[in-house]
């Protein structure tokens, strides 16, 4: 018997296929979690943007909170229009 036949007898090719299948599922789940988190952060940022720009001002603490959310959102990938909205938000007045 050659090495490949011994590996087949021991079930190594099946084990390798199972490991790669498991890793594929884990990758898909991780990607879904990342995209879901990004969508939630984007929604929250848009809500904050609409609220504070409608009000016309935001305190320093409110700006810090939104900036923290934006920093994490930005790490997750391309952000498109959110960068423009964020820049508008940080230039709001600090008081009414």
Residue, then its C-alpha position, 0 to 999 in steps of 0.5 A: x500500500x502506498x501513502x495515499x491508500x493508507x491516508x484513505x484507510x485512516x479517513x484523512x481525505x474525509x477529515x480534510x474535506x470536513x475541516x474545509x467545509x466547517x471553515x467555509x461555514x464559519x467564514x460565511x457566518x462571520x461575514x454575515x455578522x460583519x455585514x449585520x453589525x455594519x448595517x446596524x451601525x449605519x442605521x444608528x448613525x443615520x438616526x443620530x445624524x437626522x436627529x442632531x442636524x434637525x435640532x441644529x446642535x449637539x453637545x461635545x459628549x453627543x458628538x463623541x458618542x457618534x464619532x465612536x460609532x462612526x470610527x467602528x463603522x469605518x473599520x468594517x469597510x467602505x462607508x460611502x455617503x456616511x463620510x459626508x454626513x459625518x463631516x457635516x455632523x462634526x461641524x454642528x454647533x455645540x449648543x443651541 
